[in-house]
Amino acid sequence: LILSIDVSVNFVFPLLKVAGSGTTRVPRQRLLHIRAVAFEYRVLSSFAWSRFAVWGAGRDGRNFLSALSLKAFKQVAAFIDIDPKKCGRVYK
């Protein structure tokens, strides 16, 4: 699941602190956490978003769901996917 969110450097930079230089590769799970935090901060903090859907019911969608805070997790209304094998499933 790729989220393109315009996040200020002041918000993201503290989240990217890793051992070594700034050119160190950031692990995929760390980037996922940063995206989830940014999504909650920039999108879900608006009163207009009491519920939302996650596009992609596969690995990336489930990983995004697990990276959300409990409050944001409870706001997920559904997963959306075009793969018929994934439709109708329930994630807990």
C-alpha positions in Angstrom: 0.0 0.0 0.0 1.6 3.2 -1.1 0.4 6.5 0.5 1.6 9.7 -1.0 1.4 12.2 1.8 2.9 15.7 1.8 4.6 15.7 5.2 6.9 18.5 6.4 10.5 17.8 7.0 10.1 18.8 10.7 7.5 16.1 11.1 9.2 13.2 9.3 12.9 13.8 10.1 12.7 12.7 13.8 10.9 9.5 12.7 13.8 8.6 10.3 16.5 8.5 12.9 18.5 5.4 12.3 22.0 4.3 13.4 24.7 5.6 11.0 24.7 8.2 8.4 21.6 9.7 6.7 22.3 7.5 3.7 21.6 4.3 5.7 18.8 2.3 4.1 15.6 2.6 6.1 13.9 -0.8 6.7 10.5 -1.3 4.9 8.7 -1.8 8.3 10.1 1.6 9.5 8.9 3.3 6.4 5.5 1.7 6.9 5.3 3.0 10.4 6.2 6.5 9.2 3.5 6.3 6.6 0.9 5.2 9.2 1.9 7.9 11.6 1.8 10.6 8.9 -1.6 9.3 7.6 -3.0 9.5 11.1 -1.5 13.0 11.7 -2.4 14.5 8.3 -5.6 12.8 7.3 -7.4 11.2 10.3 -6.9 14.2 12.5 -9.6 15.9 10.4 -13.1 15.6 11.8 -14.3 14.5 8.3 -12.6 11.1 8.6 -14.5 9.2 11.3 -14.3 6.0 9.1 -12.1 5.1 6.1 -11.3 2.1 3.8 -7.9 0.6 3.1 -7.2 -0.1 -0.6 -5.5 -3.5 -0.9 -6.5 -6.6 1.2 -3.2 -8.3 0.7 0.1 -8.3 2.6 0.6 -4.5 2.3 -2.9 -3.6 3.4 -2.7 -5.9 6.4 0.7 -4.5 7.3 -0.6 -1.0 7.1 -3.6 -1.9 9.3 -1.2 -3.4 11.9 0.9 -0.2 11.8 -2.0 2.0 12.8 -2.7 3.1 16.3 -5.6 1.3 18.1 -7.8 4.5 17.6 -7.1 4.5 13.9 -7.5 0.8 13.6 -11.1 1.1 15.0 -11.9 3.7 12.3 -11.3 1.2 9.4 -14.6 0.4 7.8 -13.4 -2.0 5.1 -10.7 -3.3 2.9 -11.1 -2.7 -0.9 -9.6 -5.1 -3.4 -10.2 -6.2 -7.0 -9.1 -9.8 -6.4 -12.2 -12.0 -6.0 -10.2 -14.4 -3.7 -9.7 -11.7 -1.1 -13.3 -10.3 -1.2 -15.6 -11.4 1.6 -12.8 -12.1 4.1 -12.9 -10.7 7.6 -9.8 -9.4 9.4 -9.7 -9.1 13.2 
